[in-house]
Amino acid sequence: MPKRVIMRADLQGTSSPAAQGVRPFSFGDRQGLGTLLFDAYLGTIDQEEETLEQAHAEIDKTISGEYGVFLPSSSMVVERSGVLHSAALLTRFHDRPFVAFSITSPHSKNQGLARACISAAMAELLDGGDDVFVTTSTLIIRTRPVPEVSDKVSS
């Protein structure tokens, strides 16, 4: 059964890697983020949106502050050739920066894009005076190894 856990990261000593295409969120990204969210979560345990329109609505709710005050200057995206490939959208939740969404296109997985977005966001938060941020993750406890994870760990 899936379980959500809260994770906390201290921002001391955070530096932003120079990843190609990482930049702060802009309000022109809204449409692309909805599509990215839908594509990234489709068929996963985190999928809650049944339609592309619902995914766009979820992005709009995040930006409008439904999950805490949206932090546009600390939210990062990776854009290449005009297409969003990854994003970390941050809000302020319980007076702490919170990673509301970390999203990567299925076609862009395993390239370090989510890590680059979160690292850039952490550096921006540290520059802005924050010292910690939080996020949640869904954990699934399995009794058998998952083949793709086992292959990565044993390589």
C-alpha positions as CSV (number, residue, x, y, z in Angstrom):
1,M,0.0,0.0,0.0
2,P,1.4,3.5,-0.9
3,K,2.4,5.7,1.9
4,R,3.3,9.4,1.7
5,V,6.2,10.6,3.7
6,I,7.5,14.1,4.4
7,M,11.2,14.8,3.6
8,R,13.2,17.8,4.7
9,A,16.4,19.2,3.2
10,D,18.8,21.7,4.7
11,L,19.9,24.3,2.1
12,Q,23.3,25.1,3.5
13,G,26.1,24.7,0.9
14,T,23.6,24.3,-1.9
15,S,24.9,25.1,-5.3
16,S,23.1,25.1,-8.6
17,P,24.5,22.9,-11.4
18,A,24.8,24.4,-14.8
19,A,22.2,22.3,-16.5
20,Q,21.3,23.3,-20.1
21,G,17.9,24.8,-20.3
22,V,17.1,25.3,-16.6
23,R,15.4,28.6,-15.9
24,P,12.9,30.1,-13.5
25,F,9.2,29.6,-14.2
26,S,7.4,32.2,-16.2
27,F,3.6,32.6,-16.4
28,G,3.8,31.7,-20.1
29,D,4.7,28.1,-19.0
30,R,1.2,27.4,-17.7
31,Q,-0.1,25.5,-20.7
32,G,3.1,23.5,-21.2
33,L,3.2,22.6,-17.5
34,G,-0.3,21.1,-17.7
35,T,0.7,18.9,-20.6
36,L,3.9,17.9,-18.9
37,L,2.1,17.0,-15.7
38,F,-0.4,14.9,-17.6
39,D,2.2,13.1,-19.6
40,A,4.6,12.6,-16.7
41,Y,2.1,11.1,-14.3
42,L,0.0,9.1,-16.8
43,G,-0.2,5.5,-15.6
44,T,1.8,6.1,-12.4
45,I,0.8,5.9,-8.8
46,D,0.8,9.7,-8.6
47,Q,-1.7,10.1,-11.4
48,E,-4.8,11.9,-10.1
49,E,-5.9,13.8,-13.2
50,E,-7.9,11.8,-15.7
51,T,-7.8,14.3,-18.5
52,L,-5.4,16.9,-19.9
53,E,-7.9,19.6,-18.9
54,Q,-7.8,18.4,-15.2
55,A,-4.0,18.5,-15.4
56,H,-4.1,22.1,-16.6
57,A,-6.5,22.9,-13.8
58,E,-4.1,21.4,-11.3
59,I,-1.3,23.6,-12.5
60,D,-3.7,26.7,-12.3
61,K,-4.6,25.7,-8.7
62,T,-0.9,25.5,-7.8
63,I,-0.1,28.8,-9.3
64,S,-3.1,30.5,-7.8
65,G,-2.1,29.4,-4.3
66,E,-4.4,26.5,-3.5
67,Y,-1.4,24.6,-2.1
68,G,0.3,27.6,-0.4
69,V,1.7,30.8,-1.9
70,F,3.3,29.9,-5.2
71,L,7.0,30.8,-5.5
72,P,7.6,31.6,-9.2
73,S,11.2,32.8,-8.8
74,S,12.1,29.6,-7.0
75,S,10.2,27.3,-9.3
76,M,12.4,26.0,-12.1
77,V,11.8,24.4,-15.5
78,V,13.9,22.8,-18.2
79,E,13.0,24.0,-21.7
80,R,14.6,22.7,-24.8
81,S,13.6,23.8,-28.3
82,G,10.4,25.4,-26.9
83,V,9.2,22.3,-25.1
84,L,9.1,21.8,-21.3
85,H,10.9,18.6,-20.3
86,S,11.0,18.9,-16.5
87,A,9.9,21.2,-13.7
88,A,10.0,21.8,-9.9
89,L,7.1,23.9,-8.8
90,L,7.5,25.4,-5.3
91,T,5.0,26.9,-2.9
92,R,5.3,28.2,0.7
93,F,3.4,25.7,2.9
94,H,3.4,25.9,6.7
95,D,5.9,28.8,6.4
96,R,8.5,26.6,4.6
97,P,9.3,26.3,0.9
98,F,7.6,23.1,-0.4
99,V,8.1,21.2,-3.6
100,A,4.5,20.9,-4.8
101,F,5.4,19.1,-8.0
102,S,8.6,17.6,-9.5
103,I,7.7,16.6,-13.0
104,T,9.7,15.1,-15.8
105,S,8.5,14.0,-19.3
106,P,8.7,10.2,-19.7
107,H,10.8,10.9,-22.8
108,S,13.4,12.8,-20.7
109,K,13.8,10.5,-17.7
110,N,17.2,9.5,-16.3
111,Q,18.9,12.7,-17.6
112,G,19.1,14.4,-14.2
113,L,16.6,17.1,-15.2
114,A,14.5,16.9,-12.0
115,R,17.7,17.0,-10.0
116,A,18.8,20.0,-11.9
117,C,15.5,21.8,-11.4
118,I,15.4,21.0,-7.6
119,S,19.1,22.0,-7.2
120,A,18.5,25.3,-8.9
121,A,15.4,25.9,-6.8
122,M,17.4,25.1,-3.6
123,A,20.1,27.6,-4.6
124,E,17.5,30.3,-5.3
125,L,15.8,29.6,-1.9
126,L,19.2,29.8,-0.1
127,D,20.0,33.1,-1.9
128,G,16.6,34.4,-0.8
129,G,17.2,33.6,2.9
130,D,15.6,30.3,3.4
131,D,17.5,27.5,5.1
132,V,15.3,24.4,4.6
133,F,12.7,23.1,2.3
134,V,10.3,20.2,2.4
135,T,8.5,17.8,0.1
136,T,6.5,14.6,0.2
137,S,7.1,11.4,-1.6
138,T,5.0,8.3,-2.2
139,L,6.7,5.1,-1.0
140,I,5.6,1.7,-2.2
141,I,6.7,-1.3,-0.2
142,R,7.2,-4.3,-2.3
143,T,8.0,-7.9,-1.4
144,R,9.6,-8.5,-4.9
145,P,12.3,-6.4,-6.6
146,V,11.1,-4.1,-9.3
147,P,13.1,-5.1,-12.5
148,E,14.0,-1.6,-13.7
149,V,15.1,-0.5,-10.2
150,S,17.0,-3.7,-9.6
151,D,18.9,-3.3,-12.9
152,K,19.9,0.3,-12.0
153,V,21.1,-0.7,-8.5
154,S,23.1,-3.6,-9.7
155,S,24.8,-1.7,-12.6
